[in-house]
Amino acid sequence: MENLVSMILFIVIVGGIMFLFNIYTKFLAKLSSKQLQKKLESGKISDEKLIKLYNSYKKQKDNKLMAILMSGIFYKSYLKIPQAAFNLYEQEMIKRNLPF
């Protein structure tokens, strides 16, 4: 009986830690998106660097292996970080009329 209770307690604690990590990852995604948006709006990124960043995030946005290694079962929330950055870079490239 004690083993069952300790096993359930362990599962609850691990689940709680994973849930907190998921919330933390979502917070980081929002924070990095806002910071990147401010950087793009200020014009501090040159056209060449923007194209380079766009191409690198184009490769990273669907990298499920890295997302699984970093976030475990919450890999879908981790994939939102490069996807949000990719969308911001794509919008800025359209705004600047740069080739994809």
C-alpha positions as CSV (number, residue, x, y, z in Angstrom):
1,M,0.0,0.0,0.0
2,E,2.8,2.4,0.8
3,N,4.5,1.6,-2.5
4,L,1.3,2.5,-4.4
5,V,0.9,5.8,-2.6
6,S,4.5,6.7,-3.1
7,M,4.3,5.8,-6.8
8,I,1.2,7.9,-7.2
9,L,2.8,10.8,-5.4
10,F,5.9,10.5,-7.6
11,I,3.7,10.6,-10.8
12,V,1.8,13.7,-9.5
13,I,5.1,15.5,-8.7
14,V,6.6,14.7,-12.1
15,G,3.4,15.7,-13.8
16,G,3.3,19.0,-11.9
17,I,6.9,19.8,-12.8
18,M,6.2,19.1,-16.5
19,F,3.1,21.3,-16.3
20,L,5.1,24.1,-14.8
21,F,7.8,23.7,-17.5
22,N,5.0,23.9,-20.1
23,I,3.8,27.2,-18.7
24,Y,7.5,28.5,-18.5
25,T,8.0,27.6,-22.2
26,K,4.8,29.4,-23.2
27,F,6.0,32.5,-21.3
28,L,9.4,32.3,-23.0
29,A,7.7,32.1,-26.4
30,K,5.7,35.2,-25.8
31,L,8.6,37.1,-24.3
32,S,10.9,36.2,-27.2
33,S,8.2,37.1,-29.8
34,K,7.7,40.5,-28.2
35,Q,11.4,41.2,-28.1
36,L,11.9,40.1,-31.7
37,Q,9.0,42.3,-32.8
38,K,10.5,45.3,-31.1
39,K,13.9,44.6,-32.7
40,L,12.3,44.3,-36.2
41,E,10.3,47.4,-35.8
42,S,13.3,49.4,-34.8
43,G,15.1,48.4,-38.0
44,K,18.2,47.1,-36.3
45,I,18.4,44.1,-38.6
46,S,19.9,44.5,-42.0
47,D,18.3,42.8,-45.1
48,E,21.1,40.3,-45.4
49,K,20.8,39.3,-41.8
50,L,17.1,39.1,-42.0
51,I,17.3,36.7,-45.0
52,K,19.8,34.5,-43.1
53,L,17.7,34.4,-40.0
54,Y,14.6,33.7,-42.0
55,N,16.3,30.7,-43.7
56,S,17.6,29.3,-40.4
57,Y,14.2,29.5,-38.7
58,K,12.6,28.0,-41.8
59,K,14.7,24.8,-41.0
60,Q,14.1,25.0,-37.3
61,K,10.4,25.5,-37.2
62,D,9.5,21.9,-37.8
63,N,12.4,20.2,-36.0
64,K,10.4,17.8,-33.8
65,L,13.5,15.9,-32.6
66,M,15.0,19.0,-30.9
67,A,11.5,19.9,-29.5
68,I,11.1,16.4,-28.0
69,L,14.6,16.5,-26.5
70,M,14.0,20.0,-25.0
71,S,10.3,19.7,-23.8
72,G,9.4,16.0,-23.7
73,I,5.7,15.4,-24.1
74,F,5.1,19.2,-24.4
75,Y,7.1,19.4,-27.6
76,K,4.2,21.1,-29.4
77,S,4.4,24.1,-27.1
78,Y,8.1,24.3,-27.7
79,L,7.6,24.3,-31.5
80,K,5.6,27.5,-31.1
81,I,8.8,29.5,-30.3
82,P,10.6,29.0,-33.7
83,Q,7.2,29.1,-35.5
84,A,6.4,32.5,-34.0
85,A,9.9,33.9,-34.9
86,F,9.5,32.5,-38.4
87,N,6.2,34.2,-38.9
88,L,7.7,37.5,-37.7
89,Y,10.6,37.2,-40.0
90,E,8.3,36.3,-42.9
91,Q,6.1,39.3,-42.3
92,E,9.2,41.6,-42.2
93,M,10.5,40.1,-45.4
94,I,7.1,40.8,-47.1
95,K,7.1,44.3,-45.7
96,R,10.6,44.9,-47.1
97,N,9.9,43.2,-50.4
98,L,12.8,40.7,-50.0
99,P,12.9,37.5,-52.0
100,F,12.2,34.2,-50.1
